[in-house]
Amino acid sequence: QGQLVESGGGLVQPGGSLRLSCAASTLTLRSYTVGWFRQAPGKEREGVACISRVDGVTSYSDSVKGRFTISRDNAKNTMYLQMNSLKPEDAGVYYCAAARPPYRYGWSCLDLQGFDYWGQGTQVTVSS
């Protein structure tokens, strides 16, 4: 079983920034499609950002495009989510995840169905 551990969550004021980290222990992240998801209270978990293993292309949900940046450091076997210009609606529990190949044709890496390994989540609160 792979293991993913998130960190970096916390309380931030609207307009502020946070950087989330996701460290992998038994997984080699560059061998997987990886992504960040979030879940607000009473809402379904949704895809925020991801990096395709196939071509390295990054994808973002419309709600975070231009504000969030996903990245991966292969040497550290860690992925990140830089979050800028945070809004109250960005609050929730953020999860990192990894999906092993092969991938279904037409699958979007923002779709949580297809991810095999999940971290425990880190809380992000955006409030003044």
C-alpha positions as CSV (number, residue, x, y, z in Angstrom):
1,Q,0.0,0.0,0.0
2,G,1.3,3.5,-0.8
3,Q,1.3,6.2,1.7
4,L,0.6,9.9,1.2
5,V,0.9,12.5,3.9
6,E,-0.4,16.0,3.5
7,S,0.8,19.1,5.4
8,G,0.7,22.8,5.2
9,G,-3.0,23.5,5.9
10,G,-4.1,26.1,8.4
11,L,-6.0,29.3,8.8
12,V,-5.4,32.1,6.4
13,Q,-7.2,35.4,5.7
14,P,-9.0,36.0,2.4
15,G,-6.4,37.1,-0.2
16,G,-3.7,35.2,1.5
17,S,-1.6,32.2,0.4
18,L,-0.8,28.7,1.6
19,R,1.4,25.9,0.2
20,L,0.3,22.4,0.7
21,S,2.7,19.5,0.5
22,C,2.1,15.8,0.0
23,A,5.0,13.5,0.7
24,A,5.0,10.0,-0.6
25,S,6.8,7.2,1.2
26,T,6.3,3.9,-0.6
27,L,5.0,5.4,-3.9
28,T,7.2,6.9,-6.5
29,L,5.1,9.9,-7.5
30,R,6.5,10.4,-11.0
31,S,5.1,7.0,-11.9
32,Y,1.6,8.1,-11.2
33,T,-0.9,10.7,-12.2
34,V,-1.3,12.8,-9.1
35,G,-3.9,15.3,-8.0
36,W,-5.3,17.5,-5.3
37,F,-8.9,17.3,-4.2
38,R,-10.9,19.2,-1.6
39,Q,-14.1,18.6,0.3
40,A,-16.1,21.4,2.0
41,P,-18.6,20.6,4.7
42,G,-21.8,19.2,3.2
43,K,-20.3,19.0,-0.3
44,E,-18.9,16.3,-2.4
45,R,-15.1,15.9,-2.9
46,E,-14.0,17.7,-6.0
47,G,-10.9,17.8,-8.1
48,V,-8.8,21.0,-7.8
49,A,-5.6,20.3,-9.7
50,C,-3.7,17.4,-11.2
51,I,-0.6,16.4,-13.2
52,S,-0.9,13.7,-15.8
53,R,1.7,10.9,-15.8
54,V,1.2,10.5,-19.5
55,D,2.3,13.9,-20.7
56,G,3.0,15.9,-17.6
57,V,0.1,18.3,-18.5
58,T,-1.5,20.1,-15.5
59,S,-5.2,20.6,-15.2
60,Y,-7.1,22.9,-12.9
61,S,-10.7,23.3,-12.0
62,D,-12.3,26.6,-13.2
63,S,-12.7,27.8,-9.7
64,V,-8.9,27.8,-9.0
65,K,-7.4,28.4,-12.4
66,G,-5.0,31.3,-12.3
67,R,-4.7,31.2,-8.5
68,F,-3.5,27.7,-7.7
69,T,-0.4,25.9,-9.0
70,I,0.3,22.2,-8.7
71,S,3.9,21.0,-8.9
72,R,6.0,17.9,-8.2
73,D,9.6,17.5,-7.0
74,N,10.7,14.1,-8.1
75,A,13.9,14.2,-6.1
76,K,11.9,14.7,-2.9
77,N,9.1,12.5,-4.0
78,T,6.7,15.3,-3.0
79,M,4.0,17.2,-4.7
80,Y,2.7,20.7,-3.8
81,L,-0.2,22.9,-4.2
82,Q,0.5,26.6,-4.1
83,M,-2.7,28.5,-3.3
84,N,-2.8,32.2,-3.8
85,S,-5.6,34.8,-3.5
86,L,-7.5,32.5,-1.3
87,K,-11.2,32.9,-1.0
88,P,-13.6,31.7,1.8
89,E,-15.1,29.3,-0.7
90,D,-11.7,27.6,-1.0
91,A,-12.0,26.3,2.5
92,G,-12.2,22.6,3.2
93,V,-10.2,19.5,3.7
94,Y,-7.6,19.0,1.0
95,Y,-6.5,15.6,-0.1
96,C,-3.6,14.5,-2.3
97,A,-4.1,11.4,-4.4
98,A,-2.2,9.1,-6.8
99,A,-3.6,7.1,-9.7
100,R,-1.7,4.2,-11.2
101,P,-1.8,3.4,-14.9
102,P,-3.3,2.4,-17.2
103,Y,-5.9,5.1,-17.5
104,R,-9.3,4.9,-19.1
105,Y,-9.5,6.7,-22.5
106,G,-11.0,10.1,-22.0
107,W,-10.5,10.1,-18.2
108,S,-9.8,13.5,-16.7
109,C,-7.4,13.5,-13.8
110,L,-9.7,15.9,-12.0
111,D,-12.1,13.0,-11.7
112,L,-11.6,11.4,-8.3
113,Q,-12.8,8.0,-9.7
114,G,-9.7,6.3,-10.7
115,F,-7.4,7.4,-8.0
116,D,-6.0,4.6,-5.9
117,Y,-4.1,6.1,-3.1
118,W,-5.2,9.0,-0.8
119,G,-3.7,11.0,1.9
120,Q,-5.5,11.7,5.2
121,G,-6.3,15.3,4.3
122,T,-5.3,18.7,5.7
123,Q,-7.7,21.4,6.7
124,V,-7.7,24.8,5.0
125,T,-9.7,27.6,6.6
126,V,-10.1,30.9,4.9
127,S,-11.6,33.5,7.2
128,S,-10.9,37.0,8.5
